[in-house]
Amino acid sequence: MANITANEEAIERLATDIPVAVWVTNPGGDRNWGLNINENRKEKFFSSPYLRDAGTGIRVVGELSEEAPANSPFAKEENRGKEGLVPYGGGDCGFFAVSSFSYVTATESEVAFIGGYDKTVFETDEAVCVIMLEVARRNGIEVGDEISLPLYSLTYDVHQNIIYSPLGEQTVKVVGTYDSRENPTEFFFPARWVTGVMESRGIDVNYNDMSGFLKDPRQLSVFKESIKDLGFLEPNPEAYMDFTGAAITVQDEQYITAAEPLGQTVVLFRRFQIPFFALVIGMIVLAIFLIMRGSRRVMAISVSLGRPRFLCAMGCFLAAFIAEIIGCALVFPAMTLLPGMSLEGAVMICLEFMLCACVGNAAALMLILRFDAFTLLTAVE
């Protein structure tokens, strides 16, 4: 039992030590960003009872420079890859609208908010943003300022071409800055605000990134069976490589590698658990039978005098049970000192032993009391 408990506790700790990430990908499973994920799939993904910390993001581009008109066309062939333009082919700055701070590619220590705002602002629908410190300095933007610029959301057609949908000239308040040289994103918005703007302009809402974590990795197989019910597919490397967010990829390799040996050990121990309990009960039956066999004459005299067999047996049962309790009490302190043995595990072992003892005592006494009092007393005399 100690081994089973220790291995089960180790498997439970793995759920925290090795979180299992779940990503929405394209049907081929080779792309988990820059996707078209519709609102229906987003709602089903977020409603899954097996997921926690589900998050999503919408990529947006804009033109921060004053000379850039709001209606300037994006993705011109001659502008692709030019210095100062975002990788999507248009605009001069990149934005990421996120559903929570966990989707911001910066740590809490790297982000500085103004008074009255914190990381929960990304869960609201306020027209606010957090800007990269270097970009703010370069453009003379201070925290607390309001900036206006044209924004465009991104989707992809069946030929994998970028489609820019104009969100119009938008005004947002700068409520924080972040200092991260490794982060290519200049601005972060609340996703709810961006989706509100898209809906007000009649633009279909498409999310570009979506992920979460399994609440309990031990339910990995159950979650995989529920993927189709969520409206998603399992990745197929031979599928047509488009940008539709229609599949789910579970990053479970590390967890499975660590948990599989522990799970096999638990299964092995449980397979021998019933035979082990049967052996313990059998040994108790044998011990009690041999110890109390000499008391049969006393029991026979009591029975011959009219005392019920049940009461005769109860006295012997309680005597044996008290002795077994004392034995557990003496061994218990030493059990708690064993490596990997918790207090709860030691208590559970003692309780299971006492249960086996009760069954063994009862079985032994049933064997002992199978006598005829007159025959036994006559034979002894």
C-alpha positions as a Markdown table, in Angstrom:
| # | Residue | x | y | z |
|---|---|---|---|---|
| 1 | Met | 0.0 | 0.0 | 0.0 |
| 2 | Ala | 2.9 | 2.4 | 0.8 |
| 3 | Asn | 4.2 | 1.9 | -2.8 |
| 4 | Ile | 0.8 | 2.5 | -4.3 |
| 5 | Thr | 0.2 | 5.6 | -2.3 |
| 6 | Ala | 3.7 | 7.0 | -3.0 |
| 7 | Asn | 3.3 | 6.4 | -6.8 |
| 8 | Glu | -0.1 | 7.9 | -6.9 |
| 9 | Glu | 1.1 | 11.0 | -5.0 |
| 10 | Ala | 4.0 | 11.3 | -7.5 |
| 11 | Ile | 1.5 | 11.1 | -10.4 |
| 12 | Glu | -0.6 | 13.8 | -8.8 |
| 13 | Arg | 2.5 | 16.1 | -8.4 |
| 14 | Leu | 3.3 | 15.7 | -12.1 |
| 15 | Ala | 0.1 | 17.5 | -12.9 |
| 16 | Thr | 1.6 | 20.6 | -11.4 |
| 17 | Asp | 5.3 | 20.0 | -12.2 |
| 18 | Ile | 4.6 | 19.2 | -15.9 |
| 19 | Pro | 1.6 | 21.1 | -17.2 |
| 20 | Val | 0.1 | 19.7 | -20.4 |
| 21 | Ala | -0.5 | 22.5 | -22.9 |
| 22 | Val | -3.3 | 22.3 | -25.4 |
| 23 | Trp | -3.1 | 24.3 | -28.6 |
| 24 | Val | -5.5 | 25.0 | -31.5 |
| 25 | Thr | -3.7 | 24.4 | -34.7 |
| 26 | Asn | -4.4 | 24.1 | -38.4 |
| 27 | Pro | -5.6 | 20.7 | -39.7 |
| 28 | Gly | -2.0 | 19.6 | -40.4 |
| 29 | Gly | -0.9 | 20.4 | -36.8 |
| 30 | Asp | 2.2 | 22.3 | -37.9 |
| 31 | Arg | 0.9 | 25.8 | -37.1 |
| 32 | Asn | -0.5 | 27.2 | -33.9 |
| 33 | Trp | -0.4 | 30.9 | -34.6 |
| 34 | Gly | -1.8 | 33.2 | -37.3 |
| 35 | Leu | -4.9 | 31.1 | -37.7 |
| 36 | Asn | -8.6 | 31.7 | -38.5 |
| 37 | Ile | -10.5 | 30.4 | -35.4 |
| 38 | Asn | -14.2 | 31.3 | -35.4 |
| 39 | Glu | -16.3 | 32.4 | -32.5 |
| 40 | Asn | -18.1 | 29.0 | -32.2 |
| 41 | Arg | -14.9 | 27.0 | -31.8 |
| 42 | Lys | -13.6 | 29.6 | -29.3 |
| 43 | Glu | -16.7 | 29.3 | -27.1 |
| 44 | Lys | -16.5 | 25.5 | -27.2 |
| 45 | Phe | -12.8 | 25.5 | -26.4 |
| 46 | Phe | -13.3 | 27.8 | -23.4 |
| 47 | Ser | -16.3 | 25.8 | -22.1 |
| 48 | Ser | -14.4 | 22.5 | -22.0 |
| 49 | Pro | -14.5 | 21.2 | -18.4 |
| 50 | Tyr | -11.1 | 19.6 | -18.8 |
| 51 | Leu | -9.2 | 22.9 | -19.5 |
| 52 | Arg | -7.9 | 25.7 | -17.4 |
| 53 | Asp | -6.3 | 29.0 | -18.1 |
| 54 | Ala | -7.7 | 29.1 | -21.6 |
| 55 | Gly | -6.6 | 32.1 | -23.6 |
| 56 | Thr | -6.7 | 33.6 | -27.0 |
| 57 | Gly | -5.3 | 36.4 | -29.1 |
| 58 | Ile | -6.1 | 38.5 | -32.2 |
| 59 | Arg | -3.3 | 39.9 | -34.2 |
| 60 | Val | -3.8 | 43.5 | -35.5 |
| 61 | Val | -1.6 | 45.9 | -37.5 |
| 62 | Gly | -1.7 | 49.6 | -37.5 |
| 63 | Glu | 0.1 | 52.8 | -38.7 |
| 64 | Leu | 1.5 | 54.9 | -35.9 |
| 65 | Ser | 3.4 | 57.4 | -38.0 |
| 66 | Glu | 1.6 | 60.8 | -38.5 |
| 67 | Glu | 2.0 | 60.7 | -42.3 |
| 68 | Ala | 0.3 | 57.4 | -42.7 |
| 69 | Pro | -3.4 | 57.9 | -43.8 |
| 70 | Ala | -6.0 | 55.7 | -42.3 |
| 71 | Asn | -7.0 | 54.2 | -45.6 |
| 72 | Ser | -3.5 | 53.4 | -46.9 |
| 73 | Pro | -3.5 | 49.9 | -48.6 |
| 74 | Phe | -1.6 | 47.2 | -46.8 |
| 75 | Ala | 0.3 | 44.2 | -48.2 |
| 76 | Lys | 1.6 | 45.9 | -51.3 |
| 77 | Glu | 4.1 | 43.7 | -52.9 |
| 78 | Glu | 6.8 | 46.5 | -52.9 |
| 79 | Asn | 6.3 | 46.9 | -49.1 |
| 80 | Arg | 6.8 | 43.3 | -48.1 |
| 81 | Gly | 9.8 | 42.8 | -45.9 |
| 82 | Lys | 10.9 | 46.4 | -45.9 |
| 83 | Glu | 12.6 | 47.8 | -42.8 |
| 84 | Gly | 10.1 | 49.3 | -40.4 |
| 85 | Leu | 7.1 | 47.3 | -41.6 |
| 86 | Val | 5.7 | 44.4 | -39.5 |
| 87 | Pro | 6.2 | 40.9 | -40.9 |
| 88 | Tyr | 2.5 | 40.7 | -42.0 |
| 89 | Gly | 3.3 | 42.9 | -45.0 |
| 90 | Gly | 1.6 | 46.2 | -43.9 |
| 91 | Gly | 1.6 | 48.9 | -41.3 |
| 92 | Asp | 4.4 | 50.1 | -39.2 |
| 93 | Cys | 3.5 | 48.5 | -35.8 |
| 94 | Gly | 2.1 | 45.2 | -34.6 |
| 95 | Phe | -0.6 | 44.7 | -32.0 |
| 96 | Phe | -1.7 | 41.6 | -30.1 |
| 97 | Ala | -5.2 | 41.7 | -28.5 |
| 98 | Val | -5.2 | 39.1 | -25.6 |
| 99 | Ser | -7.9 | 37.7 | -23.4 |
| 100 | Ser | -5.8 | 37.6 | -20.3 |
| 101 | Phe | -2.3 | 38.6 | -19.0 |
| 102 | Ser | -1.1 | 35.0 | -19.4 |
| 103 | Tyr | -1.1 | 35.7 | -23.2 |
| 104 | Val | 1.1 | 38.7 | -22.9 |
| 105 | Thr | 4.6 | 37.7 | -23.9 |
| 106 | Ala | 6.2 | 39.5 | -21.0 |
| 107 | Thr | 6.6 | 38.8 | -17.3 |
| 108 | Glu | 4.8 | 40.8 | -14.6 |
| 109 | Ser | 8.1 | 42.4 | -13.5 |
| 110 | Glu | 8.6 | 43.7 | -17.1 |
| 111 | Val | 5.2 | 45.5 | -17.2 |
| 112 | Ala | 4.6 | 48.8 | -15.4 |
| 113 | Phe | 1.0 | 50.0 | -15.1 |
| 114 | Ile | -0.3 | 53.4 | -14.1 |
| 115 | Gly | -2.4 | 53.8 | -11.0 |
| 116 | Gly | -5.8 | 52.2 | -11.1 |
| 117 | Tyr | -4.8 | 49.5 | -13.7 |
| 118 | Asp | -3.2 | 46.1 | -13.3 |
| 119 | Lys | -2.9 | 42.9 | -15.4 |
| 120 | Thr | -6.7 | 42.3 | -15.1 |
| 121 | Val | -7.3 | 45.1 | -17.6 |
| 122 | Phe | -6.8 | 42.6 | -20.4 |
| 123 | Glu | -9.9 | 40.8 | -19.3 |
| 124 | Thr | -12.1 | 43.9 | -19.8 |
| 125 | Asp | -13.4 | 45.7 | -22.9 |
| 126 | Glu | -11.7 | 49.0 | -22.3 |
| 127 | Ala | -10.0 | 50.9 | -25.1 |
| 128 | Val | -6.5 | 50.7 | -23.5 |
| 129 | Cys | -3.1 | 49.4 | -24.4 |
| 130 | Val | 0.3 | 48.5 | -23.0 |
| 131 | Ile | 3.1 | 49.7 | -25.2 |
| 132 | Met | 6.7 | 48.6 | -25.6 |
| 133 | Leu | 9.0 | 51.1 | -23.8 |
| 134 | Glu | 11.3 | 51.6 | -26.7 |
| 135 | Val | 8.4 | 52.4 | -29.1 |
| 136 | Ala | 7.0 | 54.8 | -26.6 |
| 137 | Arg | 10.3 | 56.7 | -26.3 |
| 138 | Arg | 10.8 | 56.7 | -30.0 |
| 139 | Asn | 7.4 | 58.2 | -30.7 |
| 140 | Gly | 7.3 | 60.6 | -27.7 |
| 141 | Ile | 4.4 | 58.7 | -26.1 |
| 142 | Glu | 3.9 | 58.9 | -22.3 |
| 143 | Val | 1.9 | 56.6 | -20.0 |
| 144 | Gly | -1.5 | 58.1 | -19.7 |
| 145 | Asp | -1.6 | 59.5 | -23.2 |
| 146 | Glu | -4.3 | 58.8 | -25.7 |
| 147 | Ile | -3.2 | 57.8 | -29.2 |
| 148 | Ser | -5.2 | 57.6 | -32.4 |
| 149 | Leu | -4.3 | 55.4 | -35.4 |
| 150 | Pro | -5.9 | 53.2 | -38.0 |
| 151 | Leu | -6.1 | 49.5 | -37.2 |
| 152 | Tyr | -6.6 | 46.4 | -39.4 |
| 153 | Ser | -7.4 | 42.9 | -38.3 |
| 154 | Leu | -5.8 | 39.9 | -40.1 |
| 155 | Thr | -7.4 | 36.8 | -41.6 |
| 156 | Tyr | -6.3 | 34.4 | -44.3 |
| 157 | Asp | -8.0 | 33.2 | -47.4 |
| 158 | Val | -8.0 | 29.7 | -48.8 |
| 159 | His | -4.8 | 30.5 | -50.7 |
| 160 | Gln | -3.1 | 31.6 | -47.5 |
| 161 | Asn | -3.1 | 35.2 | -48.5 |
| 162 | Ile | -3.5 | 37.9 | -45.8 |
| 163 | Ile | -6.8 | 39.7 | -45.8 |
| 164 | Tyr | -6.8 | 43.1 | -44.0 |
| 165 | Ser | -10.1 | 44.2 | -42.5 |
| 166 | Pro | -10.1 | 47.9 | -41.6 |
| 167 | Leu | -11.2 | 48.7 | -38.0 |
| 168 | Gly | -11.1 | 52.4 | -38.6 |
| 169 | Glu | -9.4 | 55.2 | -36.7 |
| 170 | Gln | -9.3 | 54.1 | -33.1 |
| 171 | Thr | -8.3 | 56.0 | -30.0 |
| 172 | Val | -6.8 | 54.1 | -27.1 |
| 173 | Lys | -5.3 | 55.1 | -23.7 |
| 174 | Val | -1.8 | 54.0 | -22.8 |
| 175 | Val | -2.0 | 52.4 | -19.4 |
| 176 | Gly | 1.3 | 50.8 | -19.1 |
| 177 | Thr | 4.7 | 50.0 | -20.7 |
| 178 | Tyr | 6.8 | 46.9 | -20.9 |
| 179 | Asp | 10.5 | 46.5 | -21.4 |
| 180 | Ser | 11.3 | 43.3 | -23.3 |
| 181 | Arg | 13.9 | 43.3 | -26.1 |
| 182 | Glu | 13.0 | 39.7 | -27.1 |
| 183 | Asn | 9.3 | 40.7 | -27.8 |
| 184 | Pro | 8.5 | 41.8 | -31.3 |
| 185 | Thr | 5.0 | 43.1 | -30.4 |
| 186 | Glu | 4.7 | 46.8 | -29.9 |
| 187 | Phe | 1.2 | 47.0 | -28.3 |
| 188 | Phe | -1.1 | 44.7 | -26.3 |
| 189 | Phe | -4.9 | 45.3 | -26.3 |
| 190 | Pro | -7.8 | 43.6 | -24.4 |
| 191 | Ala | -9.3 | 41.1 | -26.9 |
| 192 | Arg | -12.8 | 41.9 | -25.8 |
| 193 | Trp | -12.4 | 45.5 | -26.9 |
| 194 | Val | -11.1 | 44.5 | -30.3 |
| 195 | Thr | -13.9 | 41.9 | -30.9 |
| 196 | Gly | -16.4 | 44.6 | -29.9 |
| 197 | Val | -14.9 | 46.9 | -32.6 |
| 198 | Met | -15.0 | 44.1 | -35.2 |
| 199 | Glu | -18.6 | 43.3 | -34.4 |
| 200 | Ser | -19.7 | 47.0 | -34.6 |
| 201 | Arg | -18.2 | 47.2 | -38.1 |
| 202 | Gly | -19.8 | 43.9 | -39.2 |
| 203 | Ile | -16.5 | 42.0 | -39.4 |
| 204 | Asp | -16.5 | 38.3 | -38.6 |
| 205 | Val | -14.5 | 37.7 | -35.5 |
| 206 | Asn | -11.6 | 35.4 | -36.0 |
| 207 | Tyr | -9.0 | 34.6 | -33.4 |
| 208 | Asn | -5.5 | 33.9 | -34.4 |
| 209 | Asp | -4.1 | 32.1 | -31.4 |
| 210 | Met | -5.7 | 29.9 | -28.8 |
| 211 | Ser | -4.4 | 27.6 | -26.1 |
| 212 | Gly | -5.0 | 26.3 | -22.6 |
| 213 | Phe | -3.8 | 23.7 | -20.1 |
| 214 | Leu | -5.4 | 20.4 | -18.9 |
| 215 | Lys | -6.8 | 20.8 | -15.4 |
| 216 | Asp | -5.9 | 17.2 | -14.6 |
| 217 | Pro | -3.4 | 15.5 | -17.0 |
| 218 | Arg | -4.6 | 12.2 | -15.6 |
| 219 | Gln | -7.8 | 12.8 | -17.7 |
| 220 | Leu | -5.7 | 13.1 | -20.8 |
| 221 | Ser | -7.4 | 10.2 | -22.7 |
| 222 | Val | -10.9 | 11.5 | -21.7 |
| 223 | Phe | -10.0 | 14.9 | -23.0 |
| 224 | Lys | -8.8 | 13.5 | -26.3 |
| 225 | Glu | -12.0 | 11.6 | -26.7 |
| 226 | Ser | -13.9 | 14.9 | -26.2 |
| 227 | Ile | -12.0 | 16.8 | -29.0 |
| 228 | Lys | -14.6 | 16.0 | -31.6 |
| 229 | Asp | -17.4 | 17.1 | -29.3 |
| 230 | Leu | -15.7 | 20.5 | -29.1 |
| 231 | Gly | -15.9 | 20.8 | -32.9 |
| 232 | Phe | -12.2 | 20.2 | -33.5 |
| 233 | Leu | -10.2 | 17.5 | -35.4 |
| 234 | Glu | -7.1 | 15.6 | -34.5 |
| 235 | Pro | -4.0 | 16.8 | -36.5 |
| 236 | Asn | -3.4 | 15.0 | -39.7 |
| 237 | Pro | 0.0 | 15.8 | -41.3 |
| 238 | Glu | -1.4 | 14.8 | -44.7 |
| 239 | Ala | -4.3 | 17.3 | -44.5 |
| 240 | Tyr | -4.4 | 20.4 | -46.7 |
| 241 | Met | -2.2 | 23.0 | -45.2 |
| 242 | Asp | -4.4 | 26.1 | -44.7 |
| 243 | Phe | -4.7 | 28.5 | -41.8 |
| 244 | Thr | -8.0 | 27.3 | -40.4 |
| 245 | Gly | -7.9 | 26.7 | -36.6 |
| 246 | Ala | -9.7 | 23.4 | -36.8 |
| 247 | Ala | -7.5 | 20.9 | -34.9 |
| 248 | Ile | -6.2 | 20.5 | -31.4 |
| 249 | Thr | -2.7 | 19.5 | -30.5 |
| 250 | Val | -1.9 | 18.2 | -27.0 |
| 251 | Gln | 1.7 | 18.6 | -25.9 |
| 252 | Asp | 1.7 | 15.6 | -23.7 |
| 253 | Glu | 5.0 | 13.9 | -24.6 |
| 254 | Gln | 6.9 | 15.0 | -21.5 |
| 255 | Tyr | 4.1 | 14.2 | -19.1 |
| 256 | Ile | 3.5 | 10.7 | -20.6 |
| 257 | Thr | 7.2 | 9.9 | -20.5 |
| 258 | Ala | 7.2 | 10.7 | -16.8 |
| 259 | Ala | 3.8 | 9.4 | -15.7 |
| 260 | Glu | 3.7 | 6.1 | -17.7 |
| 261 | Pro | 6.3 | 4.2 | -15.6 |
| 262 | Leu | 4.5 | 5.4 | -12.4 |
| 263 | Gly | 1.1 | 4.3 | -13.7 |
| 264 | Gln | 2.4 | 0.9 | -14.7 |
| 265 | Thr | 3.8 | 0.4 | -11.2 |
| 266 | Val | 0.5 | 1.4 | -9.6 |
| 267 | Val | -1.3 | -1.1 | -11.9 |
| 268 | Leu | 1.2 | -3.8 | -11.0 |
| 269 | Phe | 0.8 | -3.2 | -7.3 |
| 270 | Arg | -3.0 | -3.1 | -7.5 |
| 271 | Arg | -3.0 | -6.4 | -9.5 |
| 272 | Phe | -1.4 | -8.1 | -6.5 |
| 273 | Gln | -3.3 | -6.1 | -3.9 |
| 274 | Ile | -6.2 | -8.6 | -3.5 |
| 275 | Pro | -3.9 | -11.7 | -3.3 |
| 276 | Phe | -1.8 | -9.8 | -0.7 |
| 277 | Phe | -4.9 | -9.0 | 1.4 |
| 278 | Ala | -6.0 | -12.6 | 1.1 |
| 279 | Leu | -2.6 | -13.8 | 2.3 |
| 280 | Val | -2.7 | -11.4 | 5.3 |
| 281 | Ile | -6.2 | -12.6 | 6.2 |
| 282 | Gly | -5.2 | -16.2 | 5.9 |
| 283 | Met | -2.2 | -15.6 | 8.2 |
| 284 | Ile | -4.4 | -13.9 | 10.7 |
| 285 | Val | -6.9 | -16.8 | 10.5 |
| 286 | Leu | -4.2 | -19.3 | 11.1 |
| 287 | Ala | -2.6 | -17.4 | 14.0 |
| 288 | Ile | -5.9 | -16.8 | 15.8 |
| 289 | Phe | -7.0 | -20.4 | 15.2 |
| 290 | Leu | -3.8 | -21.8 | 16.7 |
| 291 | Ile | -3.8 | -19.3 | 19.6 |
| 292 | Met | -7.5 | -19.8 | 20.6 |
| 293 | Arg | -7.7 | -23.5 | 19.8 |
| 294 | Gly | -6.9 | -24.2 | 23.5 |
| 295 | Ser | -9.8 | -22.1 | 24.6 |
| 296 | Arg | -12.4 | -24.4 | 23.1 |
| 297 | Arg | -12.9 | -26.3 | 26.3 |
| 298 | Val | -13.7 | -23.1 | 28.2 |
| 299 | Met | -16.1 | -22.1 | 25.4 |
| 300 | Ala | -17.7 | -25.5 | 25.4 |
| 301 | Ile | -18.3 | -25.2 | 29.2 |
| 302 | Ser | -19.9 | -21.8 | 28.7 |
| 303 | Val | -22.1 | -23.0 | 25.9 |
| 304 | Ser | -23.2 | -26.1 | 27.9 |
| 305 | Leu | -24.2 | -23.7 | 30.7 |
| 306 | Gly | -26.5 | -21.9 | 28.3 |
| 307 | Arg | -24.4 | -19.0 | 27.2 |
| 308 | Pro | -24.9 | -18.1 | 23.5 |
| 309 | Arg | -22.0 | -19.0 | 21.2 |
| 310 | Phe | -22.1 | -15.4 | 19.8 |
| 311 | Leu | -21.2 | -14.0 | 23.2 |
| 312 | Cys | -18.5 | -16.5 | 23.7 |
| 313 | Ala | -17.0 | -15.5 | 20.4 |
| 314 | Met | -17.3 | -11.8 | 21.1 |
| 315 | Gly | -15.0 | -12.0 | 24.1 |
| 316 | Cys | -12.3 | -13.8 | 22.1 |
| 317 | Phe | -12.8 | -11.4 | 19.2 |
| 318 | Leu | -12.3 | -8.3 | 21.3 |
| 319 | Ala | -9.3 | -9.8 | 23.0 |
| 320 | Ala | -7.6 | -10.5 | 19.7 |
| 321 | Phe | -8.7 | -7.1 | 18.2 |
| 322 | Ile | -7.3 | -5.2 | 21.2 |
| 323 | Ala | -4.0 | -7.0 | 20.8 |
| 324 | Glu | -3.9 | -6.1 | 17.1 |
| 325 | Ile | -4.6 | -2.4 | 17.9 |
| 326 | Ile | -1.7 | -2.4 | 20.4 |
| 327 | Gly | 0.5 | -3.9 | 17.8 |
| 328 | Cys | -0.4 | -1.2 | 15.2 |
| 329 | Ala | 0.2 | 1.5 | 17.8 |
| 330 | Leu | 3.7 | 0.2 | 18.6 |
| 331 | Val | 4.6 | -0.1 | 14.9 |
| 332 | Phe | 3.1 | 3.2 | 13.7 |
| 333 | Pro | 5.9 | 5.5 | 14.8 |
| 334 | Ala | 8.4 | 3.4 | 12.9 |
| 335 | Met | 6.2 | 3.4 | 9.8 |
| 336 | Thr | 6.2 | 7.2 | 9.6 |
| 337 | Leu | 10.0 | 7.2 | 9.5 |
| 338 | Leu | 10.1 | 5.1 | 6.3 |
| 339 | Pro | 11.3 | 7.0 | 3.2 |
| 340 | Gly | 8.4 | 8.3 | 1.1 |
| 341 | Met | 5.8 | 7.3 | 3.8 |
| 342 | Ser | 3.4 | 10.1 | 4.6 |
| 343 | Leu | 1.3 | 10.3 | 7.8 |
| 344 | Glu | -1.8 | 9.7 | 5.8 |
| 345 | Gly | -0.3 | 6.7 | 4.1 |
| 346 | Ala | 0.7 | 5.1 | 7.5 |
| 347 | Val | -2.8 | 5.7 | 8.9 |
| 348 | Met | -4.3 | 4.1 | 5.8 |
| 349 | Ile | -2.1 | 1.0 | 6.1 |
| 350 | Cys | -3.0 | 0.6 | 9.7 |
| 351 | Leu | -6.7 | 0.9 | 8.9 |
| 352 | Glu | -6.5 | -1.6 | 6.1 |
| 353 | Phe | -4.6 | -4.0 | 8.4 |
| 354 | Met | -7.3 | -3.7 | 11.1 |
| 355 | Leu | -10.0 | -4.4 | 8.5 |
| 356 | Cys | -8.1 | -7.6 | 7.5 |
| 357 | Ala | -7.7 | -8.4 | 11.2 |
| 358 | Cys | -11.5 | -8.1 | 11.7 |
| 359 | Val | -12.2 | -10.5 | 8.8 |
| 360 | Gly | -9.5 | -12.9 | 9.9 |
| 361 | Asn | -10.6 | -12.9 | 13.5 |
| 362 | Ala | -14.2 | -13.6 | 12.5 |
| 363 | Ala | -13.2 | -16.4 | 10.1 |
| 364 | Ala | -11.0 | -18.0 | 12.7 |
| 365 | Leu | -13.6 | -17.9 | 15.4 |
| 366 | Met | -16.2 | -19.4 | 13.0 |
| 367 | Leu | -13.8 | -22.4 | 12.5 |
| 368 | Ile | -13.2 | -22.7 | 16.3 |
| 369 | Leu | -16.8 | -22.6 | 17.2 |
| 370 | Arg | -17.8 | -25.4 | 14.9 |
| 371 | Phe | -17.9 | -28.0 | 17.8 |
| 372 | Asp | -20.5 | -29.9 | 19.7 |
| 373 | Ala | -20.1 | -28.9 | 23.4 |
| 374 | Phe | -21.1 | -32.4 | 24.8 |
| 375 | Thr | -18.8 | -34.3 | 22.4 |
| 376 | Leu | -15.9 | -32.0 | 23.1 |
| 377 | Leu | -16.3 | -32.1 | 26.9 |
| 378 | Thr | -16.7 | -35.9 | 26.8 |
| 379 | Ala | -13.7 | -36.4 | 24.7 |
| 380 | Val | -11.5 | -34.2 | 27.0 |
| 381 | Glu | -12.7 | -36.1 | 30.1 |
